[in-house]
């Protein structure tokens, strides 16, 4: 770490130290280096007004962007990968050996190792927030409607159903 590094964020995830280091700005965007345990793993580029959102589990570290990009770093590897979901990413969760990516207009089951969407359900309104509770992913939209995301084991499909909570 250099004395000139400007840390934008630092947090501890399990036994790992994760930092976002400011690298520079160019017009409407700024670059942040992702440093894990003292080693630079790559850079993410966000709009100058975006707050980076980070999700970490035992296998991956994710940085999301309001522009629809999702950067994934397999913690055992050294390469940061960028994926484009073509809609602002609201949240990323892992459950039941699956990754759930919530975007403003849809929810997807995603496999970062294969870079593939396994299932997806569209929504008719902008999803503003999401959370995981009682073993189920829940989303709330612009009209303050709340839905649970249901995975059908038989068909492998996703569905948004009005939440009883």
KEDREN-26284 format. One record per residue: residue in one letter; x, y, z of N, C-alpha, C in turn. Coordinates in Angstrom, 1 decimal. Layout:
REM KEDREN-26284
rest=a; npx=X; npy=Y; npz=Z; capx=X; capy=Y; capz=Z; cpx=X; cpy=Y; cpz=Z
...
***
This chain:
REM KEDREN-26284
rest=x; npx=0.9; npy=-1.2; npz=0.0; capx=0.0; capy=0.0; capz=0.0; cpx=0.9; cpy=1.2; cpz=0.0
rest=x; npx=0.6; npy=2.2; npz=-0.9; capx=1.4; capy=3.4; capz=-1.0; cpx=0.8; cpy=4.5; cpz=-0.1
rest=x; npx=1.6; npy=5.4; npz=0.4; capx=1.1; capy=6.5; capz=1.2; cpx=0.2; cpy=7.4; cpz=0.3
rest=x; npx=0.3; npy=7.3; npz=-1.0; capx=-0.5; capy=8.2; capz=-1.9; cpx=-1.9; cpy=7.5; cpz=-2.2
rest=x; npx=-2.1; npy=6.3; npz=-1.8; capx=-3.4; capy=5.7; capz=-2.0; cpx=-4.5; cpy=6.3; cpz=-1.3
rest=x; npx=-5.6; npy=6.6; npz=-2.0; capx=-6.7; capy=7.2; capz=-1.3; cpx=-7.8; cpy=6.1; cpz=-1.2
rest=x; npx=-8.1; npy=5.6; npz=0.0; capx=-9.0; capy=4.5; capz=0.2; cpx=-10.4; cpy=5.1; cpz=0.1
rest=x; npx=-11.2; npy=4.5; npz=-0.8; capx=-12.7; capy=4.9; capz=-0.9; cpx=-13.5; cpy=4.0; cpz=0.1
rest=x; npx=-13.1; npy=2.8; npz=0.3; capx=-13.8; capy=1.9; capz=1.3; cpx=-12.8; cpy=0.8; cpz=1.7
rest=x; npx=-13.0; npy=0.4; npz=3.0; capx=-12.3; capy=-0.7; capz=3.5; cpx=-13.2; cpy=-1.5; cpz=4.4
rest=x; npx=-13.2; npy=-2.8; npz=4.3; capx=-14.0; capy=-3.7; capz=5.2; cpx=-13.3; cpy=-5.0; cpz=5.3
rest=x; npx=-13.7; npy=-5.7; npz=6.3; capx=-13.2; capy=-7.1; capz=6.6; cpx=-14.4; cpy=-8.0; cpz=6.3
rest=x; npx=-14.1; npy=-9.1; npz=5.5; capx=-15.0; capy=-10.1; capz=5.1; cpx=-14.4; cpy=-11.4; cpz=5.5
rest=x; npx=-14.9; npy=-12.0; npz=6.6; capx=-14.2; capy=-13.3; capz=7.1; cpx=-12.8; cpy=-13.0; cpz=7.5
rest=x; npx=-11.9; npy=-13.6; npz=6.8; capx=-10.5; capy=-13.4; capz=7.1; cpx=-9.8; cpy=-12.5; cpz=6.1
rest=x; npx=-10.6; npy=-11.9; npz=5.2; capx=-10.0; capy=-11.1; capz=4.1; cpx=-10.2; cpy=-9.6; cpz=4.4
rest=x; npx=-9.2; npy=-8.8; npz=4.0; capx=-9.3; capy=-7.3; capz=4.0; cpx=-9.5; cpy=-6.9; cpz=2.6
rest=x; npx=-10.6; npy=-6.1; npz=2.4; capx=-11.0; capy=-5.7; capz=1.0; cpx=-11.0; cpy=-4.2; cpz=1.0
rest=x; npx=-10.3; npy=-3.6; npz=0.0; capx=-10.3; capy=-2.1; capz=-0.1; cpx=-10.6; cpy=-1.7; cpz=-1.5
rest=x; npx=-11.3; npy=-0.6; npz=-1.7; capx=-11.5; capy=0.1; capz=-3.0; cpx=-10.6; cpy=1.3; cpz=-2.9
rest=x; npx=-9.7; npy=1.4; npz=-3.9; capx=-8.7; capy=2.5; capz=-3.9; cpx=-9.0; cpy=3.4; cpz=-5.1
rest=x; npx=-9.1; npy=4.7; npz=-4.8; capx=-9.4; capy=5.6; capz=-5.9; cpx=-8.2; cpy=5.6; cpz=-6.8
rest=x; npx=-8.5; npy=5.5; npz=-8.1; capx=-7.4; capy=5.5; capz=-9.2; cpx=-7.5; cpy=6.7; cpz=-10.1
rest=x; npx=-8.6; npy=7.4; npz=-10.2; capx=-8.7; capy=8.6; capz=-11.0; cpx=-10.1; cpy=8.8; cpz=-11.6
rest=x; npx=-10.3; npy=9.9; npz=-12.1; capx=-11.6; capy=10.2; capz=-12.7; cpx=-11.5; cpy=10.7; cpz=-14.1
rest=x; npx=-12.5; npy=10.4; npz=-14.9; capx=-12.5; capy=10.8; capz=-16.3; cpx=-13.9; cpy=11.2; cpz=-16.7
rest=x; npx=-14.2; npy=12.5; npz=-16.7; capx=-15.5; capy=13.0; capz=-17.0; cpx=-16.6; cpy=12.5; cpz=-16.1
rest=x; npx=-17.5; npy=11.7; npz=-16.6; capx=-18.6; capy=11.3; capz=-15.8; cpx=-18.4; cpy=10.0; cpz=-14.9
rest=x; npx=-17.1; npy=9.5; npz=-15.0; capx=-16.9; capy=8.3; capz=-14.3; cpx=-15.6; cpy=8.3; cpz=-13.4
rest=x; npx=-15.4; npy=7.4; npz=-12.5; capx=-14.2; capy=7.3; capz=-11.8; cpx=-13.8; cpy=5.8; cpz=-11.7
rest=x; npx=-12.5; npy=5.5; npz=-11.6; capx=-12.0; capy=4.2; capz=-11.5; cpx=-11.6; cpy=3.9; cpz=-10.1
rest=x; npx=-11.9; npy=2.7; npz=-9.6; capx=-11.5; capy=2.2; capz=-8.3; cpx=-10.7; cpy=0.9; cpz=-8.5
rest=x; npx=-9.6; npy=0.7; npz=-7.9; capx=-8.9; capy=-0.5; capz=-7.8; cpx=-9.4; cpy=-1.4; cpz=-6.7
rest=x; npx=-9.6; npy=-2.6; npz=-7.0; capx=-10.1; capy=-3.6; capz=-5.9; cpx=-8.8; cpy=-4.3; cpz=-5.4
rest=x; npx=-8.6; npy=-4.1; npz=-4.1; capx=-7.4; capy=-4.7; capz=-3.5; cpx=-7.9; cpy=-5.7; cpz=-2.4
rest=x; npx=-7.5; npy=-6.9; npz=-2.5; capx=-7.9; capy=-8.0; capz=-1.5; cpx=-6.6; cpy=-8.5; cpz=-0.9
rest=x; npx=-6.5; npy=-8.4; npz=0.5; capx=-5.4; capy=-8.8; capz=1.2; cpx=-4.1; cpy=-8.2; cpz=0.7
rest=x; npx=-4.1; npy=-6.9; npz=0.4; capx=-2.9; capy=-6.2; capz=-0.1; cpx=-2.6; cpy=-6.3; cpz=-1.5
rest=x; npx=-3.3; npy=-7.1; npz=-2.3; capx=-3.0; capy=-7.3; capz=-3.7; cpx=-4.1; cpy=-6.7; cpz=-4.6
rest=x; npx=-3.7; npy=-5.9; npz=-5.6; capx=-4.6; capy=-5.4; capz=-6.5; cpx=-5.2; cpy=-6.5; cpz=-7.4
rest=x; npx=-6.5; npy=-6.6; npz=-7.5; capx=-7.1; capy=-7.7; capz=-8.3; cpx=-7.7; cpy=-7.2; cpz=-9.6
rest=x; npx=-7.8; npy=-5.9; npz=-9.8; capx=-8.4; capy=-5.3; capz=-11.0; cpx=-9.0; cpy=-4.0; cpz=-10.7
rest=x; npx=-9.6; npy=-3.4; npz=-11.7; capx=-10.3; capy=-2.1; capz=-11.5; cpx=-11.8; cpy=-2.2; cpz=-11.9
rest=x; npx=-12.6; npy=-1.4; npz=-11.3; capx=-14.0; capy=-1.2; capz=-11.7; cpx=-14.1; cpy=0.3; cpz=-12.0
rest=x; npx=-15.1; npy=0.5; npz=-12.9; capx=-15.4; capy=1.9; capz=-13.3; cpx=-16.8; cpy=2.2; cpz=-13.1
rest=x; npx=-17.1; npy=3.2; npz=-12.3; capx=-18.4; capy=3.6; capz=-11.9; cpx=-18.7; cpy=5.1; cpz=-12.3
rest=x; npx=-20.0; npy=5.4; npz=-12.4; capx=-20.3; capy=6.8; capz=-12.7; cpx=-19.8; cpy=7.6; cpz=-11.5
rest=x; npx=-19.5; npy=8.9; npz=-11.7; capx=-18.9; capy=9.7; capz=-10.6; cpx=-19.8; cpy=9.9; cpz=-9.4
rest=x; npx=-21.1; npy=9.6; npz=-9.6; capx=-22.0; capy=9.8; capz=-8.5; cpx=-22.4; cpy=8.5; cpz=-7.8
rest=x; npx=-21.9; npy=7.4; npz=-8.4; capx=-22.3; capy=6.0; capz=-7.9; cpx=-21.6; cpy=5.7; cpz=-6.6
rest=x; npx=-22.3; npy=5.0; npz=-5.7; capx=-21.7; capy=4.5; capz=-4.5; cpx=-21.5; cpy=3.0; cpz=-4.8
rest=x; npx=-20.3; npy=2.5; npz=-4.8; capx=-20.1; capy=1.1; capz=-5.0; cpx=-20.8; cpy=0.2; cpz=-4.0
rest=x; npx=-21.5; npy=-0.9; npz=-4.5; capx=-22.1; capy=-1.8; capz=-3.6; cpx=-21.4; cpy=-3.1; cpz=-3.7
rest=x; npx=-21.1; npy=-3.7; npz=-2.6; capx=-20.2; capy=-4.9; capz=-2.5; cpx=-21.0; cpy=-6.0; cpz=-1.8
rest=x; npx=-20.8; npy=-7.2; npz=-2.4; capx=-21.4; capy=-8.4; capz=-1.7; cpx=-20.2; cpy=-9.5; cpz=-1.7
rest=x; npx=-20.1; npy=-10.2; npz=-0.6; capx=-19.0; capy=-11.2; capz=-0.4; cpx=-19.6; cpy=-12.4; cpz=0.2
rest=x; npx=-19.2; npy=-13.6; npz=-0.3; capx=-19.5; capy=-14.8; capz=0.3; cpx=-18.2; cpy=-15.6; cpz=0.4
rest=x; npx=-18.2; npy=-16.9; npz=0.7; capx=-17.0; capy=-17.7; capz=0.8; cpx=-16.2; cpy=-17.9; cpz=-0.5
rest=x; npx=-16.9; npy=-17.8; npz=-1.6; capx=-16.2; capy=-18.0; capz=-2.9; cpx=-16.0; cpy=-16.8; cpz=-3.7
rest=x; npx=-16.9; npy=-15.8; npz=-3.7; capx=-16.8; capy=-14.6; capz=-4.6; cpx=-16.9; cpy=-13.3; cpz=-3.8
rest=x; npx=-16.4; npy=-12.3; npz=-4.5; capx=-16.6; capy=-10.9; capz=-4.1; cpx=-17.2; cpy=-10.2; cpz=-5.3
rest=x; npx=-18.3; npy=-9.5; npz=-5.1; capx=-19.0; capy=-8.8; capz=-6.2; cpx=-19.0; cpy=-7.3; cpz=-5.9
rest=x; npx=-18.8; npy=-6.5; npz=-7.0; capx=-19.0; capy=-5.1; capz=-7.0; cpx=-20.0; cpy=-4.8; cpz=-8.0
rest=x; npx=-21.1; npy=-4.1; npz=-7.6; capx=-22.2; capy=-3.8; capz=-8.6; cpx=-22.2; cpy=-2.3; cpz=-8.9
rest=x; npx=-22.8; npy=-2.0; npz=-10.1; capx=-22.8; capy=-0.7; capz=-10.6; cpx=-24.2; cpy=-0.3; cpz=-11.0
rest=x; npx=-24.7; npy=0.9; npz=-10.7; capx=-26.0; capy=1.3; capz=-11.2; cpx=-26.1; cpy=1.3; cpz=-12.7
rest=x; npx=-25.0; npy=1.2; npz=-13.4; capx=-25.1; capy=1.1; capz=-14.9; cpx=-25.4; cpy=-0.3; cpz=-15.4
rest=x; npx=-25.5; npy=-1.3; npz=-14.5; capx=-25.8; capy=-2.6; capz=-15.0; cpx=-24.6; cpy=-3.6; cpz=-15.0
rest=x; npx=-23.4; npy=-3.1; npz=-14.6; capx=-22.2; capy=-3.9; capz=-14.6; cpx=-22.1; cpy=-4.6; cpz=-13.3
rest=x; npx=-21.6; npy=-5.8; npz=-13.3; capx=-21.4; capy=-6.6; capz=-12.1; cpx=-20.0; cpy=-7.2; cpz=-12.3
rest=x; npx=-19.1; npy=-6.8; npz=-11.3; capx=-17.7; capy=-7.3; capz=-11.4; cpx=-17.7; cpy=-8.5; cpz=-10.4
rest=x; npx=-17.1; npy=-9.6; npz=-10.8; capx=-17.0; capy=-10.8; capz=-9.9; cpx=-15.6; cpy=-11.2; cpz=-9.8
rest=x; npx=-15.2; npy=-11.5; npz=-8.6; capx=-13.8; capy=-12.0; capz=-8.3; cpx=-13.9; cpy=-13.3; cpz=-7.5
rest=x; npx=-13.5; npy=-14.4; npz=-8.2; capx=-13.4; capy=-15.6; capz=-7.4; cpx=-12.3; cpy=-15.5; cpz=-6.5
rest=x; npx=-12.5; npy=-15.6; npz=-5.2; capx=-11.5; capy=-15.2; capz=-4.2; cpx=-10.2; cpy=-16.1; cpz=-4.3
rest=x; npx=-10.3; npy=-17.3; npz=-4.9; capx=-9.2; capy=-18.1; capz=-5.1; cpx=-8.3; cpy=-17.7; cpz=-6.3
rest=x; npx=-8.9; npy=-17.0; npz=-7.2; capx=-8.2; capy=-16.6; capz=-8.4; cpx=-7.8; cpy=-15.2; cpz=-8.3
rest=x; npx=-7.1; npy=-14.7; npz=-9.4; capx=-6.6; capy=-13.3; capz=-9.3; cpx=-7.2; cpy=-12.4; cpz=-10.4
rest=x; npx=-8.2; npy=-12.9; npz=-11.1; capx=-8.8; capy=-12.1; capz=-12.2; cpx=-10.2; cpy=-11.6; cpz=-11.9
rest=x; npx=-10.3; npy=-10.3; npz=-12.0; capx=-11.6; capy=-9.7; capz=-11.8; cpx=-12.3; cpy=-9.7; cpz=-13.1
rest=x; npx=-13.6; npy=-10.2; npz=-13.2; capx=-14.3; capy=-10.3; capz=-14.4; cpx=-15.5; cpy=-9.3; cpz=-14.4
rest=x; npx=-15.9; npy=-8.8; npz=-15.5; capx=-17.0; capy=-7.9; capz=-15.6; cpx=-18.1; cpy=-8.6; cpz=-16.4
rest=x; npx=-19.3; npy=-8.5; npz=-15.9; capx=-20.5; capy=-9.0; capz=-16.6; cpx=-21.5; cpy=-7.9; cpz=-16.7
rest=x; npx=-22.2; npy=-7.8; npz=-17.9; capx=-23.2; capy=-6.8; capz=-18.1; cpx=-24.6; cpy=-7.3; cpz=-18.0
rest=x; npx=-25.4; npy=-6.8; npz=-17.1; capx=-26.8; capy=-7.3; capz=-17.0; cpx=-27.8; cpy=-6.4; cpz=-17.7
rest=x; npx=-27.3; npy=-5.3; npz=-18.3; capx=-28.1; capy=-4.4; capz=-19.1; cpx=-29.2; cpy=-3.7; cpz=-18.3
rest=x; npx=-29.1; npy=-3.7; npz=-17.0; capx=-30.1; capy=-3.0; capz=-16.1; cpx=-29.3; cpy=-2.8; cpz=-14.8
rest=x; npx=-29.6; npy=-1.7; npz=-14.1; capx=-29.0; capy=-1.4; capz=-12.9; cpx=-29.1; cpy=-2.6; cpz=-11.9
rest=x; npx=-28.0; npy=-3.0; npz=-11.3; capx=-28.0; capy=-4.1; capz=-10.3; cpx=-28.4; cpy=-3.6; cpz=-8.9
rest=x; npx=-29.4; npy=-4.1; npz=-8.3; capx=-29.9; capy=-3.7; capz=-7.0; cpx=-29.2; cpy=-4.5; cpz=-5.9
rest=x; npx=-29.0; npy=-5.8; npz=-6.1; capx=-28.4; capy=-6.7; capz=-5.1; cpx=-28.0; cpy=-8.0; cpz=-5.6
rest=x; npx=-27.1; npy=-8.7; npz=-4.9; capx=-26.6; capy=-10.0; capz=-5.2; cpx=-26.6; cpy=-10.8; cpz=-4.0
rest=x; npx=-27.1; npy=-12.0; npz=-4.0; capx=-27.2; capy=-12.9; capz=-2.9; cpx=-26.8; cpy=-14.3; cpz=-3.3
rest=x; npx=-26.4; npy=-15.1; npz=-2.3; capx=-26.1; capy=-16.5; capz=-2.6; cpx=-27.0; cpy=-17.3; cpz=-1.6
rest=x; npx=-27.7; npy=-18.3; npz=-2.2; capx=-28.5; capy=-19.1; capz=-1.4; cpx=-28.8; cpy=-20.4; cpz=-2.2
rest=x; npx=-28.8; npy=-21.5; npz=-1.5; capx=-29.1; capy=-22.8; capz=-2.2; cpx=-28.1; cpy=-23.1; cpz=-3.3
rest=x; npx=-26.9; npy=-22.7; npz=-3.1; capx=-25.8; capy=-22.9; capz=-4.1; cpx=-26.1; cpy=-22.2; cpz=-5.4
rest=x; npx=-26.9; npy=-21.1; npz=-5.3; capx=-27.2; capy=-20.3; capz=-6.5; cpx=-26.9; cpy=-18.8; cpz=-6.1
rest=x; npx=-26.7; npy=-18.0; npz=-7.2; capx=-26.5; capy=-16.6; capz=-7.0; cpx=-27.8; cpy=-15.9; cpz=-7.6
rest=x; npx=-28.4; npy=-15.1; npz=-6.8; capx=-29.6; capy=-14.4; capz=-7.2; cpx=-29.2; cpy=-12.9; cpz=-7.4
rest=x; npx=-29.4; npy=-12.5; npz=-8.7; capx=-29.0; capy=-11.1; capz=-9.0; cpx=-30.3; cpy=-10.3; cpz=-9.2
rest=x; npx=-30.5; npy=-9.3; npz=-8.4; capx=-31.7; capy=-8.5; capz=-8.6; cpx=-31.3; cpy=-7.2; cpz=-9.3
rest=x; npx=-32.0; npy=-7.0; npz=-10.4; capx=-31.8; capy=-5.8; capz=-11.2; cpx=-33.1; cpy=-4.9; cpz=-11.1
rest=x; npx=-33.1; npy=-3.7; npz=-11.7; capx=-34.2; capy=-2.8; capz=-11.6; cpx=-35.5; cpy=-3.4; cpz=-12.3
rest=x; npx=-35.3; npy=-4.2; npz=-13.3; capx=-36.4; capy=-4.7; capz=-14.1; cpx=-36.6; cpy=-6.2; cpz=-14.1
rest=x; npx=-35.7; npy=-7.0; npz=-13.4; capx=-35.9; capy=-8.4; capz=-13.4; cpx=-35.0; cpy=-9.0; cpz=-12.2
rest=x; npx=-35.3; npy=-10.3; npz=-12.0; capx=-34.5; capy=-11.1; capz=-11.0; cpx=-34.0; cpy=-12.3; cpz=-11.8
rest=x; npx=-32.7; npy=-12.6; npz=-11.6; capx=-32.1; capy=-13.7; capz=-12.3; cpx=-31.3; cpy=-14.7; cpz=-11.4
rest=x; npx=-31.4; npy=-15.9; npz=-11.7; capx=-30.5; capy=-16.9; capz=-11.1; cpx=-29.3; cpy=-17.0; cpz=-12.0
rest=x; npx=-28.1; npy=-16.8; npz=-11.4; capx=-26.9; capy=-16.6; capz=-12.2; cpx=-25.8; cpy=-17.5; cpz=-11.7
rest=x; npx=-25.0; npy=-18.0; npz=-12.7; capx=-23.8; capy=-18.8; capz=-12.3; cpx=-22.6; cpy=-18.0; cpz=-12.8
rest=x; npx=-21.8; npy=-17.4; npz=-11.9; capx=-20.6; capy=-16.6; capz=-12.3; cpx=-19.5; cpy=-17.5; cpz=-13.0
rest=x; npx=-19.4; npy=-18.8; npz=-12.6; capx=-18.4; capy=-19.6; capz=-13.1; cpx=-18.7; cpy=-19.9; cpz=-14.6
rest=x; npx=-20.0; npy=-20.0; npz=-15.0; capx=-20.3; capy=-20.2; capz=-16.4; cpx=-20.8; cpy=-19.0; cpz=-17.1
rest=x; npx=-20.8; npy=-17.9; npz=-16.3; capx=-21.3; capy=-16.6; capz=-16.9; cpx=-22.7; cpy=-16.7; cpz=-17.5
rest=x; npx=-23.5; npy=-17.5; npz=-16.9; capx=-24.8; capy=-17.7; capz=-17.5; cpx=-26.0; cpy=-17.5; cpz=-16.6
rest=x; npx=-27.0; npy=-17.0; npz=-17.2; capx=-28.3; capy=-16.8; capz=-16.4; cpx=-29.1; cpy=-18.1; cpz=-16.6
rest=x; npx=-29.4; npy=-18.8; npz=-15.5; capx=-30.1; capy=-20.0; capz=-15.5; cpx=-31.6; cpy=-19.9; cpz=-15.5
rest=x; npx=-32.1; npy=-18.8; npz=-14.9; capx=-33.5; capy=-18.5; capz=-14.9; cpx=-33.7; cpy=-17.0; cpz=-14.7
rest=x; npx=-34.8; npy=-16.5; npz=-15.1; capx=-35.0; capy=-15.0; capz=-15.0; cpx=-36.5; cpy=-14.7; cpz=-15.0
rest=x; npx=-36.9; npy=-13.8; npz=-14.2; capx=-38.3; capy=-13.3; capz=-14.3; cpx=-38.3; cpy=-11.8; cpz=-14.3
rest=x; npx=-39.1; npy=-11.3; npz=-15.2; capx=-39.3; capy=-9.9; capz=-15.5; cpx=-40.3; cpy=-9.3; cpz=-14.5
rest=x; npx=-40.2; npy=-8.0; npz=-14.2; capx=-41.1; capy=-7.3; capz=-13.4; cpx=-41.7; cpy=-6.1; cpz=-14.2
rest=x; npx=-42.9; npy=-5.7; npz=-13.9; capx=-43.5; capy=-4.6; capz=-14.6; cpx=-43.3; cpy=-3.2; cpz=-14.0
rest=x; npx=-42.5; npy=-3.1; npz=-13.0; capx=-42.2; capy=-1.9; capz=-12.4; cpx=-40.7; cpy=-1.9; cpz=-11.9
rest=x; npx=-40.1; npy=-0.8; npz=-11.6; capx=-38.8; capy=-0.7; capz=-11.2; cpx=-38.6; cpy=-1.2; cpz=-9.8
rest=x; npx=-37.7; npy=-2.2; npz=-9.6; capx=-37.4; capy=-2.7; capz=-8.3; cpx=-36.4; cpy=-1.8; cpz=-7.6
rest=x; npx=-36.8; npy=-1.3; npz=-6.4; capx=-35.9; capy=-0.3; capz=-5.7; cpx=-35.0; cpy=-1.0; cpz=-4.7
rest=x; npx=-35.5; npy=-2.0; npz=-4.0; capx=-34.7; capy=-2.6; capz=-2.9; cpx=-35.1; cpy=-4.1; cpz=-2.8
rest=x; npx=-34.2; npy=-4.8; npz=-2.2; capx=-34.3; capy=-6.2; capz=-2.0; cpx=-33.7; cpy=-6.6; cpz=-0.7
rest=x; npx=-34.1; npy=-7.8; npz=-0.1; capx=-33.6; capy=-8.3; capz=1.1; cpx=-33.9; cpy=-9.8; cpz=1.2
rest=x; npx=-33.1; npy=-10.5; npz=2.0; capx=-33.3; capy=-11.9; capz=2.2; cpx=-33.8; cpy=-12.1; cpz=3.6
rest=x; npx=-34.9; npy=-12.8; npz=3.8; capx=-35.5; capy=-13.0; capz=5.1; cpx=-36.3; cpy=-14.3; cpz=5.1
rest=x; npx=-36.3; npy=-15.0; npz=6.2; capx=-37.1; capy=-16.2; capz=6.3; cpx=-36.9; cpy=-17.2; cpz=5.2
rest=x; npx=-35.6; npy=-17.3; npz=4.7; capx=-35.3; capy=-18.2; capz=3.6; cpx=-35.8; cpy=-17.8; cpz=2.3
rest=x; npx=-36.2; npy=-16.6; npz=2.1; capx=-36.7; capy=-16.2; capz=0.8; cpx=-36.3; cpy=-14.8; cpz=0.4
rest=x; npx=-36.0; npy=-14.6; npz=-0.9; capx=-35.6; capy=-13.3; capz=-1.4; cpx=-36.9; cpy=-12.5; cpz=-1.6
rest=x; npx=-36.9; npy=-11.2; npz=-1.1; capx=-38.1; capy=-10.3; capz=-1.2; cpx=-37.6; cpy=-9.1; cpz=-1.9
rest=x; npx=-38.5; npy=-8.5; npz=-2.8; capx=-38.2; capy=-7.3; capz=-3.5; cpx=-39.3; cpy=-6.3; cpz=-3.3
rest=x; npx=-39.0; npy=-5.0; npz=-3.3; capx=-40.0; capy=-3.9; capz=-3.3; cpx=-39.8; cpy=-3.0; cpz=-4.5
rest=x; npx=-40.9; npy=-2.7; npz=-5.1; capx=-40.9; capy=-1.9; capz=-6.3; cpx=-41.3; cpy=-0.4; cpz=-6.0
rest=x; npx=-41.2; npy=0.4; npz=-7.1; capx=-41.5; capy=1.8; capz=-7.1; cpx=-42.9; cpy=2.1; cpz=-6.5
rest=x; npx=-43.8; npy=1.2; npz=-6.7; capx=-45.2; capy=1.5; capz=-6.2; cpx=-45.4; cpy=0.9; cpz=-4.7
rest=x; npx=-44.2; npy=0.6; npz=-4.1; capx=-44.2; capy=0.1; capz=-2.7; cpx=-44.9; cpy=-1.3; cpz=-2.6
rest=x; npx=-45.0; npy=-2.0; npz=-3.7; capx=-45.5; capy=-3.4; capz=-3.7; cpx=-44.3; cpy=-4.3; cpz=-3.3
rest=x; npx=-44.6; npy=-5.3; npz=-2.5; capx=-43.6; capy=-6.2; capz=-2.0; cpx=-43.9; cpy=-7.6; cpz=-2.6
rest=x; npx=-42.9; npy=-8.3; npz=-3.1; capx=-43.0; capy=-9.6; capz=-3.7; cpx=-41.9; cpy=-10.5; cpz=-3.2
rest=x; npx=-42.3; npy=-11.8; npz=-3.1; capx=-41.3; capy=-12.8; capz=-2.8; cpx=-40.9; cpy=-13.4; cpz=-4.1
rest=x; npx=-39.6; npy=-13.8; npz=-4.3; capx=-39.1; capy=-14.4; capz=-5.5; cpx=-39.2; cpy=-15.9; cpz=-5.2
rest=x; npx=-39.9; npy=-16.7; npz=-6.0; capx=-40.1; capy=-18.1; capz=-5.8; cpx=-39.4; cpy=-18.8; cpz=-6.9
rest=x; npx=-38.6; npy=-19.8; npz=-6.5; capx=-37.9; capy=-20.7; capz=-7.4; cpx=-38.7; cpy=-22.0; cpz=-7.5
rest=x; npx=-39.0; npy=-22.4; npz=-8.7; capx=-39.7; capy=-23.7; capz=-8.9; cpx=-38.7; cpy=-24.8; cpz=-9.2
rest=x; npx=-38.5; npy=-25.7; npz=-8.3; capx=-37.5; capy=-26.8; capz=-8.5; cpx=-37.8; cpy=-27.6; cpz=-9.7
rest=x; npx=-39.0; npy=-27.9; npz=-10.0; capx=-39.4; capy=-28.7; capz=-11.1; cpx=-39.1; cpy=-28.1; cpz=-12.5
rest=x; npx=-39.5; npy=-26.9; npz=-12.7; capx=-39.3; capy=-26.2; capz=-14.0; cpx=-38.0; cpy=-25.4; cpz=-14.0
rest=x; npx=-37.4; npy=-25.1; npz=-12.9; capx=-36.2; capy=-24.3; capz=-12.8; cpx=-36.5; cpy=-22.8; cpz=-13.1
rest=x; npx=-37.8; npy=-22.4; npz=-13.0; capx=-38.2; capy=-21.0; capz=-13.3; cpx=-38.3; cpy=-20.2; cpz=-12.0
rest=x; npx=-38.3; npy=-18.9; npz=-12.2; capx=-38.6; capy=-17.9; capz=-11.1; cpx=-39.9; cpy=-17.3; cpz=-11.3
rest=x; npx=-40.5; npy=-16.8; npz=-10.2; capx=-41.7; capy=-16.1; capz=-10.3; cpx=-41.8; cpy=-15.1; cpz=-9.1
rest=x; npx=-42.4; npy=-13.9; npz=-9.4; capx=-42.6; capy=-13.0; capz=-8.3; cpx=-44.0; cpy=-13.1; cpz=-7.9
rest=x; npx=-44.2; npy=-13.4; npz=-6.6; capx=-45.6; capy=-13.5; capz=-6.0; cpx=-45.8; cpy=-12.5; cpz=-4.9
rest=x; npx=-46.9; npy=-11.9; npz=-4.8; capx=-47.2; capy=-10.9; capz=-3.7; cpx=-46.8; cpy=-11.5; cpz=-2.4
rest=x; npx=-46.1; npy=-10.7; npz=-1.6; capx=-45.6; capy=-11.2; capz=-0.3; cpx=-46.8; cpy=-11.2; cpz=0.7
rest=x; npx=-46.8; npy=-12.2; npz=1.6; capx=-47.8; capy=-12.2; capz=2.6; cpx=-47.3; cpy=-11.5; cpz=3.9
rest=x; npx=-46.1; npy=-11.0; npz=3.8; capx=-45.5; capy=-10.3; capz=5.0; cpx=-45.9; cpy=-8.9; cpz=5.1
***
